[in-house]
Amino acid sequence: MRFLYRPYLFVLLAFGVACQRPSASSSAYFPEKDNAWATRKPEQVGMDAARLAEAVSWAKTQETTQMAPDFSTQEEIFGKLLGPMPTSRAATNGIVLRHGYIVAEWGDTRRADPTYSVAKSVLSTILGITLDRKLIGRIDEPVRQRIGDGGYESAQNSQVTWEHHVRQTSEWEGELWGKNSDFVGKEAFGKGERKPRTLQKPGTFYEYNDVRINRFALSLLRIWKKPIPEVFRDEIMNPIGASDTWQYIPYPNAVATVEGRAMPSVSGGTRWGGGLWINTRDEARFGYLMLRQGRWNDRQIVSADWVKQATTRGPVGPDYGYLWWLNTEQKAWPDAPATSYAALGAGQNTIWVDPEHDLVVVWRWHNGSPNELIKRVLAAVKEK
């Protein structure tokens, strides 16, 4: 059985200085629903039109070579599929926001495509809302205190906290939906297979691991007691005026019983099919929500404190926050401010947020060189 989610359908029962963190005051512009989004000429928002046009022209030439247009290499790259994949995708496309207004747009930005691990940053934001609502007590609380489905009973897993999950340091051990957390085996994991290793104490070792994120998503489902796509729709997408084109598709076998009802559980990406399929404009709204410190018009959707925490580097691993990629020390984007951050997914799918320059750039299906576009866009900025 296949579960298909649409926003309207559920089948089956240190902050930095002020200029770096622009306020979400009543004077800030917020687009209305869906395509009711105001545009501005670059000169109107302190940007050089010719340089921005050059940046867009360059971006258009950078079609991805990682992901085939028909997704025919999916299993070779990631391993045996568990969920569906589309038969095609858009070509490289993107959008640039300055002060919330569209100043550049190219390609098909209205087509809902898989966004891969950008979904992890969505799950992070849902955890922030979960904490805001006091559905859990603290981020450093062991997950087993509230989740009693057997997934956190072992000596290893009993130490896992919510923060470990969103730092990718959980070292959770086990199998979920037919995939083992060790990533051993070419058939199951494709080119992403790994060699066996000794597990470390939770919180001490970073490993990018979709099985563990899928376990985190299942735990969120049990806390909310309703499918996460419904939470995403009600708590984030509807309030920010997103379109009705997105889907969050679980694997057919990813079904959990919650208070006597069967509910599908979603993944943190499209590595094994399914996942969040969303258009570029809706991704730009999500990025803009983060830029405005979790606020949309007069509604605080997720707390500003959470945005700060989620975009602060952890003690272990790379420049990584709470399922957000950062630019603090290792400088993945050397031409970008250290305060900028991004949601990233295979393909490449990028939502880059720059509080210092009040910018959001979404660039999809490109060849893995976001800094090259970022430095061109920043060269077009004439004033903060």
C-alpha positions as CSV (number, residue, x, y, z in Angstrom):
1,M,0.0,0.0,0.0
2,R,1.3,3.5,-0.8
3,F,0.7,6.5,1.4
4,L,0.5,9.8,-0.4
5,Y,0.5,13.1,1.5
6,R,-0.7,16.4,0.2
7,P,-1.4,19.4,2.3
8,Y,-5.1,18.7,2.0
9,L,-4.9,14.9,2.0
10,F,-4.0,12.2,4.6
11,V,-4.4,8.7,3.3
12,L,-4.6,6.2,6.3
13,L,-5.6,6.1,9.5
14,A,25.5,33.8,20.5
15,F,22.6,35.8,18.5
16,G,25.2,38.1,16.8
17,V,24.8,41.8,16.2
18,A,21.5,43.3,15.2
19,C,22.4,43.7,11.6
20,Q,23.2,40.0,11.4
21,R,19.9,39.0,12.8
22,P,17.3,41.2,11.2
23,S,14.1,41.6,13.2
24,A,10.8,40.4,12.1
25,S,9.1,43.7,12.8
26,S,5.7,44.8,11.5
27,S,7.5,46.7,8.8
28,A,9.0,43.6,7.3
29,Y,7.4,42.4,4.0
30,F,5.7,39.0,4.0
31,P,4.3,37.5,0.8
32,E,0.7,36.5,0.7
33,K,-0.4,33.0,-0.1
34,D,1.1,30.9,-2.9
35,N,2.0,33.1,-6.0
36,A,1.0,36.4,-4.5
37,W,4.6,37.4,-4.1
38,A,5.9,40.9,-4.9
39,T,9.0,41.4,-7.0
40,R,11.4,44.3,-6.9
41,K,14.1,45.4,-9.4
42,P,17.5,44.9,-7.9
43,E,18.1,48.7,-7.7
44,Q,15.1,49.0,-5.5
45,V,16.7,46.8,-2.8
46,G,20.3,47.9,-3.0
47,M,21.6,45.4,-5.6
48,D,23.3,45.8,-8.9
49,A,21.1,44.5,-11.7
50,A,23.9,43.7,-14.1
51,R,25.9,41.7,-11.6
52,L,22.7,39.8,-10.4
53,A,21.8,39.0,-14.0
54,E,25.4,37.6,-14.5
55,A,24.9,35.4,-11.4
56,V,21.7,34.0,-12.7
57,S,23.1,33.4,-16.2
58,W,26.0,31.5,-14.7
59,A,23.6,29.4,-12.5
60,K,21.6,28.4,-15.5
61,T,24.6,26.6,-16.9
62,Q,25.2,24.5,-13.8
63,E,22.8,21.6,-14.3
64,T,23.5,18.7,-11.9
65,T,25.5,15.7,-13.0
66,Q,24.8,13.8,-9.8
67,M,21.1,13.0,-10.3
68,A,19.8,11.8,-13.7
69,P,16.7,13.6,-14.9
70,D,14.7,10.4,-14.7
71,F,16.2,9.3,-11.4
72,S,17.4,6.1,-13.0
73,T,20.6,6.2,-11.0
74,Q,18.8,6.4,-7.6
75,E,19.4,2.8,-6.4
76,E,23.0,2.8,-7.7
77,I,23.8,5.8,-5.6
78,F,21.7,5.2,-2.5
79,G,20.6,1.5,-2.5
80,K,17.4,-0.4,-2.7
81,L,14.3,1.8,-2.8
82,L,11.6,1.7,-0.1
83,G,9.3,4.3,-1.5
84,P,8.3,5.9,-4.8
85,M,10.2,8.2,-7.0
86,P,9.0,10.5,-9.8
87,T,9.8,9.7,-13.4
88,S,11.3,13.1,-14.1
89,R,12.3,16.4,-12.4
90,A,12.8,20.0,-13.4
91,A,16.0,21.4,-14.7
92,T,18.2,23.6,-12.6
93,N,16.2,26.5,-11.2
94,G,16.3,29.0,-8.4
95,I,15.1,32.1,-6.7
96,V,16.8,35.1,-4.9
97,L,15.0,37.0,-2.2
98,R,16.2,40.4,-0.9
99,H,14.3,41.9,2.1
100,G,11.6,39.2,1.3
101,Y,11.0,40.4,-2.3
102,I,11.8,38.3,-5.4
103,V,14.7,39.9,-7.2
104,A,15.6,37.0,-9.4
105,E,14.0,33.8,-10.5
106,W,14.9,31.2,-13.1
107,G,13.7,27.8,-14.3
108,D,10.6,26.0,-13.2
109,T,10.2,27.2,-9.6
110,R,6.6,25.9,-9.3
111,R,7.3,22.2,-9.9
112,A,7.2,20.1,-6.7
113,D,10.3,17.8,-6.8
114,P,12.0,15.7,-4.2
115,T,14.3,17.9,-2.0
116,Y,16.1,15.0,-0.3
117,S,17.8,16.1,3.0
118,V,16.3,19.5,3.1
119,A,13.6,17.6,4.8
120,K,16.0,17.2,7.8
121,S,15.8,20.9,8.4
122,V,12.1,20.7,8.3
123,L,12.1,18.0,11.0
124,S,14.5,20.2,13.0
125,T,12.0,23.1,12.9
126,I,9.2,20.7,13.9
127,L,11.2,19.7,17.0
128,G,11.6,23.4,17.8
129,I,7.8,23.8,17.7
130,T,7.5,20.7,19.8
131,L,9.7,22.3,22.5
132,D,7.8,25.6,22.2
133,R,4.6,23.7,22.8
134,K,6.2,21.9,25.8
135,L,5.3,18.5,24.3
136,I,8.7,17.5,25.5
137,G,10.5,19.1,28.4
138,R,14.1,19.7,27.3
139,I,16.2,19.1,24.2
140,D,18.7,17.2,26.3
141,E,16.1,14.9,27.7
142,P,16.6,11.2,26.9
143,V,14.1,10.2,24.2
144,R,13.2,7.0,26.2
145,Q,11.5,9.2,28.9
146,R,8.6,9.7,26.5
147,I,9.0,7.1,23.8
148,G,8.3,3.5,25.0
149,D,8.1,1.6,21.7
150,G,11.2,-0.5,22.4
151,G,13.5,1.7,20.2
152,Y,15.4,3.2,23.1
153,E,15.6,0.3,25.6
154,S,19.1,-1.0,25.0
155,A,22.1,0.3,27.0
156,Q,23.3,2.1,23.8
157,N,20.0,3.7,22.8
158,S,18.8,4.6,26.3
159,Q,21.4,7.4,26.3
160,V,20.1,9.1,23.1
161,T,18.6,12.5,23.6
162,W,16.6,14.7,21.2
163,E,19.6,16.9,20.8
164,H,21.7,13.9,19.8
165,H,19.3,13.2,17.0
166,V,19.3,16.7,15.6
167,R,23.1,16.9,15.9
168,Q,23.5,13.6,14.1
169,T,25.5,12.3,17.1
170,S,22.9,9.8,18.4
171,E,24.7,6.6,17.5
172,W,21.3,5.0,17.7
173,E,21.6,1.3,16.9
174,G,19.0,-0.8,15.2
175,E,17.0,-1.5,12.1
176,L,14.0,0.6,10.9
177,W,11.8,0.1,7.9
178,G,14.2,-2.5,6.5
179,K,17.4,-0.5,6.7
180,N,20.1,-1.0,9.4
181,S,21.7,2.0,11.1
182,D,25.2,0.5,10.3
183,F,24.8,1.3,6.6
184,V,26.6,-2.0,5.8
185,G,25.8,-3.7,2.5
186,K,25.9,-2.5,-1.1
187,E,22.4,-3.7,-2.1
188,A,20.8,-1.8,0.8
189,F,23.0,1.3,0.6
190,G,24.5,1.5,-2.8
191,K,27.5,3.8,-3.1
192,G,26.7,5.1,0.3
193,E,27.6,1.8,2.0
194,R,30.0,1.9,5.0
195,K,32.4,-0.4,6.7
196,P,31.5,-1.9,10.1
197,R,32.8,0.1,13.0
198,T,32.5,0.2,16.8
199,L,29.6,2.4,18.1
200,Q,30.6,5.3,20.2
201,K,28.8,6.9,23.2
202,P,25.8,9.0,22.0
203,G,26.8,12.6,21.8
204,T,30.5,12.0,21.1
205,F,30.6,11.0,17.5
206,Y,29.1,12.6,14.4
207,E,27.7,10.5,11.5
208,Y,25.3,11.6,8.8
209,N,22.8,8.8,9.0
210,D,19.3,8.7,7.5
211,V,18.2,5.6,9.5
212,R,18.8,7.5,12.7
213,I,16.9,10.5,11.4
214,N,14.0,8.3,10.3
215,R,14.0,7.0,13.9
216,F,13.9,10.6,15.1
217,A,10.9,11.3,12.7
218,L,9.1,8.2,14.2
219,S,9.7,9.6,17.7
220,L,8.2,12.9,16.7
221,L,5.2,11.2,15.3
222,R,4.6,9.5,18.7
223,I,4.9,12.8,20.5
224,W,2.5,14.6,18.3
225,K,0.2,11.6,17.9
226,K,-0.6,12.7,14.4
227,P,1.3,12.3,11.1
228,I,4.2,14.7,10.7
229,P,3.0,15.9,7.3
230,E,-0.2,17.2,9.0
231,V,2.0,18.9,11.6
232,F,4.1,20.5,8.8
233,R,0.9,21.6,7.0
234,D,-0.8,23.0,10.1
235,E,2.1,24.5,12.0
236,I,4.3,25.8,9.1
237,M,3.1,25.6,5.6
238,N,-0.4,27.0,5.9
239,P,0.7,29.8,8.2
240,I,3.5,30.9,5.7
241,G,1.1,30.8,2.8
242,A,2.7,27.9,0.9
243,S,1.1,26.3,-2.2
244,D,-1.0,23.2,-2.2
245,T,1.5,21.3,-4.5
246,W,3.9,19.8,-1.9
247,Q,3.7,16.2,-0.8
248,Y,5.5,14.4,2.1
249,I,5.5,10.7,1.0
250,P,6.4,7.9,3.5
251,Y,7.6,4.5,2.6
252,P,4.7,2.0,2.2
253,N,6.1,-0.1,5.0
254,A,6.7,2.8,7.4
255,V,3.6,2.4,9.5
256,A,3.4,2.7,13.3
257,T,0.5,2.2,15.7
258,V,-0.1,5.3,17.7
259,E,-2.9,5.2,20.3
260,G,-4.5,2.2,18.5
261,R,-4.4,3.8,15.1
262,A,-2.1,3.0,12.2
263,M,-0.1,6.0,11.1
264,P,2.6,6.4,8.4
265,S,5.9,7.8,9.5
266,V,8.0,10.0,7.2
267,S,11.7,10.0,6.4
268,G,14.4,12.7,6.7
269,G,15.1,12.6,2.9
270,T,14.6,10.9,-0.4
271,R,17.6,8.6,-0.2
272,W,15.3,5.5,-0.4
273,G,12.4,7.1,-2.2
274,G,9.4,9.1,-1.0
275,G,10.3,12.1,1.2
276,L,9.4,15.7,0.8
277,W,8.5,16.8,-2.7
278,I,8.2,20.6,-2.8
279,N,8.6,23.5,-5.2
280,T,11.3,26.1,-5.1
281,R,8.9,29.0,-4.1
282,D,7.7,27.1,-1.1
283,E,11.3,26.3,-0.1
284,A,12.0,30.1,-0.3
285,R,9.1,30.7,2.1
286,F,10.6,28.2,4.5
287,G,14.0,29.9,4.2
288,Y,12.5,33.3,4.7
289,L,10.7,32.1,7.9
290,M,14.2,31.3,9.3
291,L,15.6,34.6,8.1
292,R,12.8,36.3,10.0
293,Q,13.7,34.4,13.1
294,G,10.7,32.1,13.0
295,R,8.2,34.8,12.6
296,W,5.6,35.3,9.8
297,N,3.6,38.5,9.9
298,D,2.3,38.7,13.5
299,R,2.7,35.0,14.3
300,Q,5.8,33.5,16.0
301,I,5.7,30.0,14.3
302,V,8.9,28.8,16.0
303,S,10.7,30.7,18.6
304,A,13.7,33.0,17.8
305,D,15.6,31.2,20.5
306,W,15.2,28.0,18.6
307,V,16.4,29.6,15.3
308,K,19.5,30.8,17.2
309,Q,20.1,27.3,18.7
310,A,19.4,25.5,15.5
311,T,22.0,27.5,13.7
312,T,24.7,27.3,16.4
313,R,27.6,24.8,15.9
314,G,27.7,21.7,18.1
315,P,30.7,20.4,20.0
316,V,31.2,17.3,17.7
317,G,31.5,17.0,13.9
318,P,31.5,19.5,11.1
319,D,29.9,23.0,10.9
320,Y,26.5,21.6,11.8
321,G,23.6,22.9,13.9
322,Y,20.3,21.2,14.5
323,L,20.1,19.6,11.0
324,W,21.2,22.8,9.4
325,W,24.6,23.3,7.7
326,L,26.7,26.2,9.0
327,N,29.6,28.3,7.8
328,T,31.3,29.1,11.1
329,E,34.7,27.4,11.0
330,Q,35.3,25.1,8.1
331,K,33.7,27.7,5.7
332,A,31.9,25.5,3.2
333,W,31.1,28.8,1.4
334,P,34.3,30.8,1.8
335,D,32.8,33.9,0.2
336,A,29.8,34.0,2.5
337,P,29.3,35.4,6.0
338,A,30.1,33.1,8.9
339,T,26.5,33.8,10.1
340,S,24.9,32.3,7.0
341,Y,23.5,28.7,7.0
342,A,21.7,26.3,4.7
343,A,19.4,23.4,4.3
344,L,21.1,21.0,1.9
345,G,19.9,17.9,0.0
346,A,21.3,15.7,-2.7
347,G,20.9,16.7,-6.2
348,Q,21.9,19.5,-5.3
349,N,19.1,21.1,-3.4
350,T,20.1,24.3,-1.4
351,I,18.2,26.8,0.7
352,W,20.9,29.3,1.8
353,V,20.0,32.0,4.4
354,D,22.1,35.1,4.9
355,P,20.9,37.3,7.9
356,E,23.8,39.7,7.4
357,H,22.6,40.7,3.9
358,D,18.9,39.9,4.4
359,L,19.1,37.3,1.6
360,V,17.6,33.9,0.8
361,V,18.8,31.9,-2.2
362,V,17.2,28.7,-3.2
363,W,19.1,26.8,-6.0
364,R,18.1,23.3,-7.1
365,W,19.5,20.6,-9.3
366,H,22.9,22.3,-9.6
367,N,26.3,20.9,-9.9
368,G,27.4,21.2,-6.2
369,S,29.1,24.6,-6.2
370,P,26.8,26.9,-4.1
371,N,29.7,29.2,-3.1
372,E,30.1,30.1,-6.8
373,L,26.6,31.4,-7.0
374,I,26.7,32.9,-3.5
375,K,29.8,35.0,-4.2
376,R,28.2,36.2,-7.4
377,V,25.0,37.2,-5.7
378,L,26.9,38.9,-2.9
379,A,28.9,40.8,-5.4
380,A,25.6,42.3,-6.6
381,V,24.8,43.6,-3.1
382,K,25.6,47.4,-2.9
383,E,24.2,48.2,0.5
384,K,23.0,46.2,3.5
